[in-house]
Amino acid sequence: MRNGVTIGQAAAFTDVTVKTVRHYHKLGLVAEPERDSSGYRRYGSADLLRLVQVRTLAGAGVPLAEIGPLLDADAERFADSIAGVERQLTERIEELAARRDMLHRLADGNRALLPDRAVALLERLSALGLTAEEVAAAQEGWVLARALVPDGFDEYLGHVEHALHDDQFIALSRRAAEAASWAPDDTRIEALATATADHYLAHPEHLKIVTGLQARTDAATRYRLIADHSEPLASGAARLVALVEDKLRAAGVRIPGPDPY
């Protein structure tokens, strides 16, 4: 009776594949046993123990390149190395948990790109009567604002939260949303633009919704990308925005104009 088992049996006994055993040999993690008189390599108890040790460490997340030195280390160094691997795994677990949370947020498009505070405000806009399309337009603008002017976004949300406690601001916002369906030459636009500009000038804290983001950057292009993102140039809403900005500029409020290029 020959001593030891074949590579196939060794792989089966240690719960790995033959390919894995050969890979361990190639990396020098497990020495190749001598061949018997029939030309077969025979794996003894020591070989199987080494396979189990390598497989266990690899399964625990220890990089293969570190397993050899780890198995050859003394008890103190082995414990230190294991502690280091544990720290790496903890960091990896935290990273994977963060990715999992992002996947959960992707179930709600708003939550994937905006903080909970902004999502709550969007839900409030919906509750105030804005249509799904209008809320979606606000959401897209806020995503741009957060990306282009990140250091001013939280303060901007604070200005919006404050303004939503004002009934006149809410009424003007609803009328502005209605303007999306108006023709650019609709006579109601001029009156609404005047009322909106007058409200902003009478309520400086609300005016910061318009000026706060562009004040955080010297690049007027960023402001225009945020302000103009959702409205076709020939729409009633676009004309309303342009008229409000013109009236505010005439009153001395700094607002970047359209990009001339």
C-alpha positions as a LaTeX table, in Angstrom:
\begin{tabular}{lrrr}
\hline
Residue & $x$ (\AA) & $y$ (\AA) & $z$ (\AA) \\
\hline
Met1 & 0.00 & 0.00 & 0.00 \\
Arg2 & 1.41 & 3.35 & $-1.03$ \\
Asn3 & 1.82 & 6.09 & 1.65 \\
Gly4 & $-0.18$ & 9.27 & 1.16 \\
Val5 & $-2.93$ & 10.29 & $-1.25$ \\
Thr6 & $-3.07$ & 11.62 & $-4.79$ \\
Ile7 & $-3.45$ & 15.32 & $-5.60$ \\
Gly8 & $-7.10$ & 14.78 & $-6.39$ \\
Gln9 & $-7.72$ & 13.18 & $-3.04$ \\
Ala10 & $-5.70$ & 15.84 & $-1.25$ \\
Ala11 & $-7.77$ & 18.55 & $-2.91$ \\
Ala12 & $-11.03$ & 16.81 & $-1.97$ \\
Phe13 & $-9.94$ & 16.22 & 1.62 \\
Thr14 & $-8.94$ & 19.87 & 2.13 \\
Asp15 & $-11.95$ & 21.31 & 0.27 \\
Val16 & $-10.08$ & 23.00 & $-2.60$ \\
Thr17 & $-9.69$ & 22.23 & $-6.28$ \\
Val18 & $-6.74$ & 20.49 & $-7.91$ \\
Lys19 & $-6.11$ & 23.73 & $-9.78$ \\
Thr20 & $-5.87$ & 25.56 & $-6.45$ \\
Val21 & $-3.40$ & 23.01 & $-5.06$ \\
Arg22 & $-1.21$ & 23.46 & $-8.11$ \\
His23 & $-1.45$ & 27.24 & $-7.74$ \\
Tyr24 & $-0.28$ & 26.92 & $-4.13$ \\
His25 & 2.65 & 24.86 & $-5.40$ \\
Lys26 & 3.50 & 27.50 & $-8.00$ \\
Leu27 & 3.51 & 30.24 & $-5.35$ \\
Gly28 & 5.64 & 28.16 & $-3.02$ \\
Leu29 & 2.97 & 28.04 & $-0.32$ \\
Val30 & 2.87 & 24.24 & $-0.29$ \\
Ala31 & 5.89 & 22.16 & $-1.25$ \\
Glu32 & 5.36 & 19.58 & $-3.96$ \\
Pro33 & 5.76 & 16.07 & $-2.48$ \\
Glu34 & 8.09 & 13.54 & $-4.03$ \\
Arg35 & 6.77 & 11.15 & $-6.65$ \\
Asp36 & 6.34 & 7.49 & $-5.80$ \\
Ser37 & 7.61 & 4.58 & $-7.90$ \\
Ser38 & 4.60 & 4.90 & $-10.18$ \\
Gly39 & 5.36 & 8.54 & $-10.91$ \\
Tyr40 & 2.52 & 10.00 & $-8.79$ \\
Arg41 & 2.98 & 12.64 & $-6.13$ \\
Arg42 & 1.73 & 11.44 & $-2.79$ \\
Tyr43 & 0.46 & 13.86 & $-0.15$ \\
Gly44 & 1.07 & 12.90 & 3.45 \\
Ser45 & $-0.35$ & 14.24 & 6.70 \\
Ala46 & 2.08 & 17.19 & 6.84 \\
Asp47 & 1.18 & 18.18 & 3.27 \\
Leu48 & $-2.52$ & 18.04 & 4.03 \\
Leu49 & $-2.04$ & 20.12 & 7.19 \\
Arg50 & $-0.19$ & 22.76 & 5.19 \\
Leu51 & $-2.96$ & 22.80 & 2.57 \\
Val52 & $-5.58$ & 23.26 & 5.28 \\
Gln53 & $-3.58$ & 26.11 & 6.85 \\
Val54 & $-3.12$ & 27.91 & 3.53 \\
Arg55 & $-6.75$ & 27.40 & 2.52 \\
Thr56 & $-8.00$ & 28.64 & 5.90 \\
Leu57 & $-5.87$ & 31.80 & 5.86 \\
Ala58 & $-6.78$ & 32.54 & 2.25 \\
Gly59 & $-10.46$ & 32.05 & 3.07 \\
Ala60 & $-10.11$ & 34.47 & 5.97 \\
Gly61 & $-8.92$ & 37.17 & 3.60 \\
Val62 & $-5.16$ & 36.97 & 4.05 \\
Pro63 & $-3.48$ & 37.83 & 0.71 \\
Leu64 & $-1.70$ & 34.82 & $-0.77$ \\
Ala65 & 1.56 & 36.75 & $-0.91$ \\
Glu66 & 1.48 & 37.11 & 2.89 \\
Ile67 & 0.53 & 33.55 & 3.79 \\
Gly68 & 3.99 & 31.99 & 3.39 \\
Pro69 & 5.80 & 34.40 & 5.74 \\
Leu70 & 2.85 & 34.23 & 8.12 \\
Leu71 & 3.00 & 30.45 & 8.46 \\
Asp72 & 6.75 & 30.59 & 8.97 \\
Ala73 & 6.53 & 33.31 & 11.65 \\
Asp74 & 6.75 & 32.85 & 15.40 \\
Ala75 & 3.63 & 33.08 & 17.54 \\
Glu76 & 3.98 & 36.79 & 18.35 \\
Arg77 & 4.52 & 37.83 & 14.75 \\
Phe78 & 1.70 & 35.55 & 13.64 \\
Ala79 & $-0.69$ & 37.25 & 16.11 \\
Asp80 & 0.40 & 40.73 & 14.98 \\
Ser81 & $-0.07$ & 39.80 & 11.33 \\
Ile82 & $-3.51$ & 38.36 & 11.97 \\
Ala83 & $-4.48$ & 41.58 & 13.79 \\
Gly84 & $-3.34$ & 43.57 & 10.76 \\
Val85 & $-5.40$ & 41.42 & 8.42 \\
Glu86 & $-8.40$ & 41.87 & 10.73 \\
Arg87 & $-8.05$ & 45.65 & 10.49 \\
Gln88 & $-7.92$ & 45.46 & 6.70 \\
Leu89 & $-11.02$ & 43.26 & 6.63 \\
Thr90 & $-12.85$ & 45.67 & 8.94 \\
Glu91 & $-12.06$ & 48.55 & 6.59 \\
Arg92 & $-13.22$ & 46.45 & 3.65 \\
Ile93 & $-16.44$ & 45.57 & 5.45 \\
Glu94 & $-17.10$ & 49.26 & 6.13 \\
Glu95 & $-16.46$ & 50.05 & 2.48 \\
Leu96 & $-18.82$ & 47.31 & 1.33 \\
Ala97 & $-21.46$ & 48.46 & 3.82 \\
Ala98 & $-21.21$ & 51.98 & 2.40 \\
Arg99 & $-21.65$ & 50.60 & $-1.11$ \\
Arg100 & $-24.65$ & 48.57 & 0.05 \\
Asp101 & $-26.21$ & 51.68 & 1.55 \\
Met102 & $-25.68$ & 53.50 & $-1.74$ \\
Leu103 & $-27.43$ & 50.68 & $-3.58$ \\
His104 & $-30.37$ & 51.06 & $-1.21$ \\
Arg105 & $-30.40$ & 54.78 & $-1.92$ \\
Leu106 & $-30.38$ & 54.08 & $-5.65$ \\
Ala107 & $-33.89$ & 52.68 & $-5.20$ \\
Asp108 & $-34.80$ & 56.34 & $-4.74$ \\
Gly109 & $-33.10$ & 58.45 & $-7.40$ \\
Asn110 & $-33.17$ & 61.54 & $-5.18$ \\
Arg111 & $-31.44$ & 59.83 & $-2.27$ \\
Ala112 & $-28.66$ & 58.54 & $-4.49$ \\
Leu113 & $-27.50$ & 62.04 & $-5.37$ \\
Leu114 & $-28.78$ & 64.31 & $-2.60$ \\
Pro115 & $-28.60$ & 64.31 & 1.21 \\
Asp116 & $-31.66$ & 63.43 & 3.26 \\
Arg117 & $-32.23$ & 67.09 & 4.08 \\
Ala118 & $-32.65$ & 67.94 & 0.40 \\
Val119 & $-34.89$ & 64.92 & $-0.20$ \\
Ala120 & $-37.15$ & 66.05 & 2.64 \\
Leu121 & $-37.41$ & 69.49 & 1.03 \\
Leu122 & $-38.31$ & 67.95 & $-2.34$ \\
Glu123 & $-41.06$ & 65.97 & $-0.64$ \\
Arg124 & $-42.28$ & 69.20 & 0.93 \\
Leu125 & $-42.38$ & 70.89 & $-2.47$ \\
Ser126 & $-44.53$ & 68.04 & $-3.72$ \\
Ala127 & $-46.84$ & 68.41 & $-0.74$ \\
Leu128 & $-47.19$ & 72.13 & $-1.53$ \\
Gly129 & $-48.74$ & 71.25 & $-4.88$ \\
Leu130 & $-45.86$ & 71.32 & $-7.33$ \\
Thr131 & $-46.20$ & 68.71 & $-10.06$ \\
Ala132 & $-43.87$ & 65.73 & $-10.39$ \\
Glu133 & $-42.20$ & 67.43 & $-13.36$ \\
Glu134 & $-41.61$ & 70.61 & $-11.36$ \\
Val135 & $-40.19$ & 68.73 & $-8.40$ \\
Ala136 & $-37.98$ & 66.73 & $-10.78$ \\
Ala137 & $-36.68$ & 69.99 & $-12.27$ \\
Ala138 & $-35.86$ & 71.27 & $-8.78$ \\
Gln139 & $-34.14$ & 67.99 & $-7.95$ \\
Glu140 & $-31.97$ & 68.19 & $-11.08$ \\
Gly141 & $-31.03$ & 71.78 & $-10.29$ \\
Trp142 & $-30.07$ & 70.83 & $-6.74$ \\
Val143 & $-27.93$ & 67.94 & $-7.94$ \\
Leu144 & $-26.06$ & 70.39 & $-10.17$ \\
Ala145 & $-25.80$ & 72.94 & $-7.38$ \\
Arg146 & $-24.38$ & 70.39 & $-4.96$ \\
Ala147 & $-21.82$ & 69.21 & $-7.53$ \\
Leu148 & $-20.77$ & 72.66 & $-8.79$ \\
Val149 & $-20.84$ & 74.60 & $-5.51$ \\
Pro150 & $-20.59$ & 71.94 & $-2.77$ \\
Asp151 & $-19.38$ & 74.24 & $-0.01$ \\
Gly152 & $-22.47$ & 76.45 & $-0.29$ \\
Phe153 & $-25.13$ & 73.79 & $-0.76$ \\
Asp154 & $-26.10$ & 73.21 & 2.88 \\
Glu155 & $-26.47$ & 76.94 & 3.46 \\
Tyr156 & $-28.57$ & 77.17 & 0.29 \\
Leu157 & $-30.90$ & 74.46 & 1.64 \\
Gly158 & $-31.25$ & 76.48 & 4.83 \\
His159 & $-32.41$ & 79.50 & 2.81 \\
Val160 & $-34.99$ & 77.34 & 1.01 \\
Glu161 & $-36.25$ & 75.87 & 4.30 \\
His162 & $-36.67$ & 79.38 & 5.72 \\
Ala163 & $-38.50$ & 80.63 & 2.62 \\
Leu164 & $-40.96$ & 77.74 & 2.63 \\
His165 & $-42.41$ & 79.13 & 5.87 \\
Asp166 & $-43.54$ & 82.23 & 3.97 \\
Asp167 & $-46.97$ & 81.98 & 2.33 \\
Gln168 & $-46.22$ & 84.70 & $-0.22$ \\
Phe169 & $-43.02$ & 82.96 & $-1.33$ \\
Ile170 & $-44.93$ & 79.69 & $-1.73$ \\
Ala171 & $-47.65$ & 81.40 & $-3.76$ \\
Leu172 & $-45.07$ & 83.02 & $-6.05$ \\
Ser173 & $-43.28$ & 79.70 & $-6.46$ \\
Arg174 & $-46.50$ & 78.02 & $-7.50$ \\
Arg175 & $-47.17$ & 80.75 & $-10.05$ \\
Ala176 & $-43.62$ & 80.43 & $-11.34$ \\
Ala177 & $-44.20$ & 76.70 & $-11.81$ \\
Glu178 & $-47.34$ & 77.46 & $-13.80$ \\
Ala179 & $-45.30$ & 79.75 & $-16.06$ \\
Ala180 & $-43.60$ & 76.67 & $-17.51$ \\
Ser181 & $-46.74$ & 76.14 & $-19.60$ \\
Trp182 & $-47.10$ & 79.79 & $-20.66$ \\
Ala183 & $-45.94$ & 81.21 & $-23.96$ \\
Pro184 & $-42.91$ & 83.52 & $-23.71$ \\
Asp185 & $-45.04$ & 86.52 & $-24.72$ \\
Asp186 & $-47.77$ & 85.83 & $-22.16$ \\
Thr187 & $-48.69$ & 89.15 & $-20.55$ \\
Arg188 & $-48.83$ & 87.55 & $-17.09$ \\
Ile189 & $-45.08$ & 86.99 & $-17.08$ \\
Glu190 & $-44.16$ & 90.66 & $-16.68$ \\
Ala191 & $-46.45$ & 91.11 & $-13.68$ \\
Leu192 & $-45.24$ & 87.91 & $-12.05$ \\
Ala193 & $-41.60$ & 88.88 & $-12.60$ \\
Thr194 & $-42.21$ & 92.24 & $-10.94$ \\
Ala195 & $-43.98$ & 90.64 & $-7.97$ \\
Thr196 & $-41.21$ & 88.07 & $-7.59$ \\
Ala197 & $-38.39$ & 90.59 & $-7.78$ \\
Asp198 & $-40.20$ & 92.89 & $-5.31$ \\
His199 & $-40.59$ & 90.00 & $-2.89$ \\
Tyr200 & $-36.91$ & 89.14 & $-3.07$ \\
Leu201 & $-35.90$ & 92.75 & $-2.54$ \\
Ala202 & $-38.25$ & 93.04 & 0.45 \\
His203 & $-36.96$ & 89.78 & 1.94 \\
Pro204 & $-33.13$ & 89.70 & 1.75 \\
Glu205 & $-33.07$ & 86.29 & 3.43 \\
His206 & $-35.09$ & 84.88 & 0.51 \\
Leu207 & $-32.93$ & 86.68 & $-2.01$ \\
Lys208 & $-30.03$ & 84.49 & $-0.84$ \\
Ile209 & $-31.70$ & 81.58 & $-2.66$ \\
Val210 & $-30.79$ & 83.44 & $-5.85$ \\
Thr211 & $-27.46$ & 84.96 & $-4.82$ \\
Gly212 & $-26.06$ & 82.48 & $-2.31$ \\
Leu213 & $-24.67$ & 79.89 & $-4.70$ \\
Gln214 & $-23.13$ & 82.27 & $-7.22$ \\
Ala215 & $-21.56$ & 84.26 & $-4.39$ \\
Arg216 & $-19.49$ & 81.18 & $-3.47$ \\
Thr217 & $-17.66$ & 81.03 & $-6.78$ \\
Asp218 & $-15.99$ & 83.46 & $-9.14$ \\
Ala219 & $-17.08$ & 81.36 & $-12.10$ \\
Ala220 & $-20.34$ & 82.85 & $-13.42$ \\
Thr221 & $-20.65$ & 79.88 & $-15.74$ \\
Arg222 & $-21.42$ & 77.62 & $-12.78$ \\
Tyr223 & $-24.29$ & 79.84 & $-11.72$ \\
Arg224 & $-25.73$ & 79.90 & $-15.22$ \\
Leu225 & $-25.47$ & 76.11 & $-15.55$ \\
Ile226 & $-27.51$ & 75.75 & $-12.37$ \\
Ala227 & $-30.01$ & 78.49 & $-13.16$ \\
Asp228 & $-30.66$ & 77.51 & $-16.78$ \\
His229 & $-30.47$ & 73.73 & $-16.56$ \\
Ser230 & $-34.13$ & 72.81 & $-17.02$ \\
Glu231 & $-35.91$ & 75.47 & $-19.04$ \\
Pro232 & $-35.90$ & 75.72 & $-22.86$ \\
Leu233 & $-34.67$ & 79.15 & $-23.90$ \\
Ala234 & $-38.00$ & 79.98 & $-25.58$ \\
Ser235 & $-40.23$ & 78.92 & $-22.66$ \\
Gly236 & $-42.36$ & 81.15 & $-20.47$ \\
Ala237 & $-40.47$ & 80.01 & $-17.40$ \\
Ala238 & $-37.13$ & 80.94 & $-18.97$ \\
Arg239 & $-38.43$ & 84.43 & $-19.80$ \\
Leu240 & $-39.76$ & 84.78 & $-16.25$ \\
Val241 & $-36.34$ & 83.90 & $-14.79$ \\
Ala242 & $-34.62$ & 86.32 & $-17.17$ \\
Leu243 & $-36.99$ & 89.16 & $-16.28$ \\
Val244 & $-36.64$ & 88.57 & $-12.54$ \\
Glu245 & $-32.85$ & 88.59 & $-12.85$ \\
Asp246 & $-32.94$ & 91.78 & $-14.94$ \\
Lys247 & $-35.10$ & 93.52 & $-12.34$ \\
Leu248 & $-32.80$ & 92.41 & $-9.54$ \\
Arg249 & $-29.73$ & 93.61 & $-11.43$ \\
Ala250 & $-31.45$ & 96.95 & $-11.99$ \\
Ala251 & $-31.89$ & 97.14 & $-8.22$ \\
Gly252 & $-28.17$ & 96.57 & $-7.70$ \\
Val253 & $-28.17$ & 92.84 & $-6.99$ \\
Arg254 & $-25.15$ & 91.02 & $-8.45$ \\
Ile255 & $-26.31$ & 88.20 & $-10.70$ \\
Pro256 & $-24.14$ & 86.81 & $-13.53$ \\
Gly257 & $-25.63$ & 87.37 & $-16.96$ \\
Pro258 & $-25.90$ & 84.89 & $-19.82$ \\
Asp259 & $-22.60$ & 83.56 & $-21.20$ \\
Pro260 & $-21.88$ & 85.73 & $-24.30$ \\
Tyr261 & $-19.99$ & 82.93 & $-26.02$ \\
\hline
\end{tabular}
